Amino acid sequence: MIGFMSHPAWADFIQITDPGQVMPGVRQALIDCWIEVADADGAVGFAFPPVDARQVGPVADRLIADLDPDYCSSIPASLDKRYPPDSRRT
């Protein structure tokens, strides 16, 4: 659910510049995020909420297919409430 976070979290950002870098979990997280934002009347490009994976999946797939280091990248973020980025255990 979209809302305010009640606990501090640290964001990790990665730059994805090639379709081969997109793991299945990242693709699904993008789809889930866009569905949640669209259904909350957010501006993610879907004019008529509610939307579902059948509508959002092909759009995510086009974005992923167009990734290129010279002209198109994606910078997803993930939140981790446990550790600041410089203190993560490896």
C-alpha positions as CSV (number, residue, x, y, z in Angstrom):
1,M,0.0,0.0,0.0
2,I,1.3,3.5,-0.8
3,G,1.6,5.7,2.1
4,F,3.9,7.3,4.6
5,M,6.7,5.2,6.1
6,S,6.5,5.0,9.8
7,H,10.1,3.7,10.2
8,P,13.3,4.9,8.6
9,A,14.5,3.0,5.6
10,W,17.6,3.2,3.4
11,A,17.2,3.3,-0.4
12,D,19.5,1.5,-2.7
13,F,19.6,2.7,-6.3
14,I,20.9,0.8,-9.3
15,Q,21.2,1.9,-12.9
16,I,20.0,-0.6,-15.5
17,T,21.1,0.1,-19.0
18,D,20.5,-3.3,-20.8
19,P,17.5,-5.6,-20.9
20,G,19.7,-8.5,-19.8
21,Q,20.3,-6.7,-16.5
22,V,16.6,-6.9,-15.5
23,M,15.9,-9.8,-13.2
24,P,12.4,-11.3,-13.2
25,G,11.8,-9.9,-9.7
26,V,12.7,-6.3,-10.8
27,R,10.2,-6.6,-13.7
28,Q,7.5,-7.8,-11.4
29,A,8.2,-5.2,-8.8
30,L,8.0,-2.5,-11.6
31,I,4.6,-3.9,-12.7
32,D,3.3,-4.1,-9.2
33,C,4.4,-0.5,-8.4
34,W,2.8,0.9,-11.5
35,I,-0.4,-0.9,-10.7
36,E,-0.5,0.4,-7.2
37,V,0.3,4.0,-8.2
38,A,-2.2,4.0,-11.1
39,D,-4.9,2.5,-8.9
40,A,-4.3,5.3,-6.4
41,D,-4.8,7.9,-9.2
42,G,-1.1,8.5,-9.6
43,A,0.4,9.6,-12.8
44,V,2.2,6.7,-14.3
45,G,0.6,6.7,-17.8
46,F,-2.5,4.7,-17.4
47,A,-5.6,6.9,-17.9
48,F,-8.3,4.6,-16.7
49,P,-7.7,2.9,-13.3
50,P,-8.0,0.3,-12.1
51,V,-5.4,-1.5,-14.1
52,D,-3.9,-5.0,-13.9
53,A,-0.9,-6.9,-15.0
54,R,-2.4,-7.6,-18.5
55,Q,-2.3,-3.8,-19.2
56,V,0.8,-2.9,-17.4
57,G,3.0,-5.9,-18.3
58,P,3.4,-5.0,-22.0
59,V,4.3,-1.4,-21.2
60,A,7.0,-2.6,-18.7
61,D,8.2,-5.0,-21.3
62,R,8.6,-2.2,-23.9
63,L,10.5,-0.1,-21.4
64,I,12.8,-3.0,-20.6
65,A,13.3,-3.8,-24.3
66,D,14.3,-0.2,-25.1
67,L,17.0,0.0,-22.4
68,D,20.3,1.1,-23.9
69,P,23.4,2.5,-22.3
70,D,23.6,5.4,-24.7
71,Y,20.0,6.7,-24.5
72,C,17.6,4.9,-22.2
73,S,18.2,3.7,-18.6
74,S,16.1,2.9,-15.6
75,I,17.0,3.6,-12.0
76,P,15.0,1.5,-9.6
77,A,15.2,1.8,-5.9
78,S,14.7,-0.7,-3.2
79,L,14.2,0.0,0.5
80,D,15.8,-1.8,3.4
81,K,14.7,-0.8,6.9
82,R,17.5,-2.8,8.5
83,Y,20.8,-1.2,7.6
84,P,22.1,2.0,6.1
85,P,23.8,1.4,2.8
86,D,27.4,1.6,4.2
87,S,26.8,-0.9,7.0
88,R,25.2,-3.8,5.1
89,R,26.5,-7.3,5.8
90,T,27.8,-9.1,2.7
